[in-house]
Amino acid sequence: MERYVCIHGHFYQPPRENPWLESVETQDSAAPFHDWNERITSECYAPNGAARLLNQQKKIAGIVNNYARMSFNFGPTLLSWLEDNSRDAYRAVLEADRLGAQRFGGHGPAMAQVYNHMIMPLANTRDRTTQIRWGIADFAHRFHRKPEGMWLAETAVDRATLDLLAAHGIRFVVLAPGQCKHWRPIASGSKAADWQPATQATLDTRVAYRVPLDEGRSIAAFFYDGDISHAVAFESLLASGDQFADHLLAGFAPQHDGPQLVHMATDGESYGHHHHFGEMALAYALEKVEQAGARGTVYAEFLDLAPPRFEAEVHDDSAWSCFHGVERWRSDCGCSSQIKGWNQQWRTPLRLALDWLRDQTSALCEQRMQQMADAGQCRSADLWAARNDYIQVVLDRSPVNVDRFLRAHLAAHAAAEIETAFLQMMELERHAMLMYTSCGWFFDDISGIETVQILAYAGRVLQLAAELFGDAGAALEGGFLGHLKDAHSNVAGRGTGASLYLERIKKQVVDLRKVCAHFAIRSLFDGNQSGDGPVRVYAYDVTRHGQELHNSGSARLLMGTATVQSRLTREQQTLDYAVLHFGDQNLTAAVRPATNPQSMQSEDMQDFAAPIRKAFLLGDLPEVVRVMDRAPGSSAYSLNSLFEDEQRRIVALLLQRTLKQVEAELRKIHAQHTTLLHFLEQAKVPQPAALRFVAEFVTTDNLFQALERDPVQKEEVRALLATVEAESLSLDAEKLGFLATARARTALLRVQSTARLARAAAKARVHASEASQATTLTLVHAIAVIEALRLLPVELNLWQAQNLWYQIWLELKEEPKNARDDGQYVSHFRHLGGLLDMAVDDLMATEG
């Protein structure tokens, strides 16, 4: 009996980038991480690239890349974020496809995905086409091959979508069993009467099905095992790798005609984020399944091994996460509401508003493209062909690549303003698709973070429409808000979609002036340094043409001229700016259009700067503010105008001096009253809360300093912890845990670096002895660090340090035995591995 197992993980997060900055800003709900992408990467995406296999003593006996042994898809927008923000996790995903192809008969385990998780049956044909083409292009760009399968957002499907997929060369899709409508054996001359209703009892999920489509096309469909998938997602099956493996093995039929495939599909975040250590259960289950005689595979390989013998029809407008199909994304189906009295009636007017905005802007863009074509400014009036091709720019925004795209679509003589207008239309159309990201409808209320995000994409569409089409574009906002007024929030005081847009989204809107104000304020706090070339400010470049700084007591005045240019649309403007800092958080700035972009000494700039400078040097700060406000065309800004992450950084700088003063006073109080605290503790007398806070603050800070010393003094750490125990103090466990994680990683990075340098020196026969001694010394220091961290009364996250130790060991194994220092170095290395919970004896015994 040929038995195969395939586990599919759908790894996806909605795009979270600020549409104007193209960057994810701080999300406090993800604390202590910067944002949810960062948090889920730490809990899921990175661990699955280096999952632990434990021995009987719960020590790490191996580290494996789960992605290389399963089927998976990653959302393109998530992969883009990983590429920029978590290179190790990103590399593990790409490497997995290469390694998996070696395991699975040349078929990589990665599947493509429709680009930004749009519900395909609810999209128009143009958007469906672009979603597929962008998904394919993104996949090919990253994995260097064409995709064989494509994941549909929420597995939402209809026959028209499948036909488009097949027309674009996609071989298969993965669907829920309830999405199969009918099935029958493949045989020539089959009639409609041959179709059998698909039920849980009649549908065999262990085989592939062929779905017949138009013009002789077809696509394979795999209907996953619903019971196992549900148990993984919702029944804590991942609490035990043994139980997980047993469930998979129990899915095989004792009697089955031909090869059979037990396969399941869940959100990839089940493995580590939704279920702690789920990635370890997955790694263990895959090992156990193969030991039991079933072979792991992926869908494309199984298609080659067992081509479909049955064909199927799907339920149109069905999806895996809603009994009502795609209604969850357009109506009050009731599936997600967990709060009594709430409803999702807001979903319908939200979709109507976005559809209206999409159609209005599409018509305006098509009209502009036709005008450009008639004027000989572009090669074709086909807006949609250009949008399909625009993914090449999204994947590579280098000036050279953008120029290549412009040459392909615009006339050679097209002016700069035509290039900007064309790029603005492409960005408008990109955001018009992003605003359909499915998560905006999925949850309970329109005021949720996911829905606010898609409203922000709509806000960017409206801004670009106003810039491109003048009054006709600006008028669209009123119509859009008219639709949103019917979308009522369930939360008291939140109002409607229209009020949410006005209160939240309008505040986010960024223009070139605001970028200039941000740059000016930041320059004041960054030592007035920007170099000679452009300075990147999120999705913009700022080129400074001149600047002057004046100081008067605690007050500072900065004035200058700069050109701000969008990196995405090449829109640019030259602006004059002035920033007055009174001290602490008190700051005001003014920005206005410049008439002479090349010089601070121009007459017009001096008309702006001279009275400000004069008032400042006379110490008349109120007059400085009045002059700045009266400047023609001037816009006023404050510290609140900074983009959120930068605002927090500047506030932290402003607080440094205050915090140092507070810390000094707390240390003084602690030194004066330490003996009293000891007495109160010994006498079992309750300690005053104020004195106890001081003791906990100072002791925690002393611990931080001790752990950051190089080398770490273990006895100092031990003595501080003895004080904590003696005085029954509480420590900031979260902050200590973060510090410990970073300290362990740094120590192992040094070990890896010196080991590589020593090997290079040995091969070159240059300073080999000194390099070897340095390597051993670094190992000794790392041991001291880990031993000190082990003393802390907090849960340690040694994941990164363990990965580095394992990498060092793999590199060491590649060295010929006679080329190694098998004495002192290996002894220390083994000891370090033991401290990191590595099964050192098991690992080193596997060396051939």
C-alpha angles and dihedrals in degrees: 000000000000107000123184133179127201125181115193123200121195102206111192144139124181114255107268101183120130100250092226098044100034087221135104111247127208114298108196092195088068093056136176081035123067094243143345094268089057093046096049091045089057093046101038124357097053097039092053089057089056108025120175127240110199130205125221090279091055091249122138108264096169144000118218138181104240092194090065092058102043139050114259147164128201123203108249092229090052092049089051090055092046091051091058101035111026110031096171093055091044092051091049090056094049093043090050092063091053093046092043092054088059090053098042106050097272095312115121116222094230121103126195123240134212101268110256103008097266117172097248102203089056094050126089119248094259092055093044090053094049092046090055096043093046091047091052093045093048091049094049091047092055105032098032094228139078116268118247097195134030129206116224116216108262083352084274105170147171132170094259091057092049090050091053090049092051091047088056094052100260110152102196149003133203118231140172116263092243089062092069110096103179138357138187140165115277108252134146113259095023114166133211089255090064093069115110121207110251112236134158088262098047105034113089106208091186094082138055122252131211116224110205113222140174127312093010094304123137139174132205119242128198114200105203127223103270097196096055092042091052092048091053095047101039113010103059093248088149090066086087127035089199092056091045091053092045091053090051094048091047089059093075119099114237089222117034133156106234132336115344129204123206104198138163138184132206139150106291089228087075087080102074108339104057092027117035111234089007089138089061092051089051093050092048094046092052089052093048094046092056091045087056091058102261116121124225115234143160129237098257092053092047090052088059093045096045114017115199117284092179134053129212145194121218131222105253115234093016127140139183099241102047131055087208093056116224093354089098087072099047112022147031096274092155096227100124105033110113096165122085113245095017125119139183098228087128091074096076099051090043091057092043090052093051093044089051092049092046093051095045094050092042090057092049092048093048089050092050092048090052091050091050091049092049089051091050092245097122134033096233140013090221102119093177096054088052091049091050089053093046091083086081088065093044088056095046120022096176112136091243092055094044089052089052090054092047092050090052093054109024132061114264091245096049110139124237092256090056090051090051093048091049093049090046090055090050091050091047090054092046091054091043086064095041090057088066094060103142098233090073090076101030103086139057107274143026090233092064120118093251095054093044087054094057090046087056090055088051088051090056090049090053093048092051091046091054092049093047103039105026115209093001090056096041091052091062093077092067093053092046092052090047090063093043092055087076092057104089123194120229090218115092112247095015093100118189138328088268094056091045089053093050095044100041112018100041088057090056096054112119127198132176092269092056091049089052091050090050091050092048095049092045091050090056091059098037098066095265090280123142106135126227101293134060118302116223115232104181106288093356139075119219120198115192118213098185141339140185130197127201129186129201115172108303092341124094133190124200123185132174152132124251141167116229119201130181111236089210105046102016089231107154143181135181114227141181118223141186128189124192117193114192093183135278110018096336108112139140131188137187129201127186137166114276122225096198110040098185107059143043086204097063115125092242093050091049090052085059099038105036099067091043091050092046094051092047095050088050089054093242099137096167088057090050089057092047092051092049091050093048096051109118112257092006124152121200126227138176139190087284088064091070116103109261103257092045091046090056091048093051092046088052089053091050090050096050096085093044092048092050090054091048092048092050091052092047091051090050091051091047093051091050096049106032094106091050090054090050090051093049091050093050092045091050089236114148111257118233109258093233094054091044091053090051092051093049093047095049095043093049090049091049089052091052091052093047092051092048094053116107112248099025115233104221094193091055090054091047091052093050091050089050088057090050090053095043093051095036090235125173119230131208092255095181094053092043090050092053091049092048092051092051093044093052092048092050092050092052093045088057091050091051093046096049091044091055092046090050092052091049091049091049092052092047091042090226120132089337095153094051091047091050092051091049090051093052091047091051089051091052090051091049090052090052091051095050092044090053092048090050088062093062117105091228135093107266123218103207094161097117093042090051091051091052093049089051092049091050089050092051090050091048091052090058091060117091109253092238090055094056132086094237094178127063096000095053091045091055091042092054090049091051091050090053091053088053092053094251117152090237098176093048093047097046091044089062092063112115 
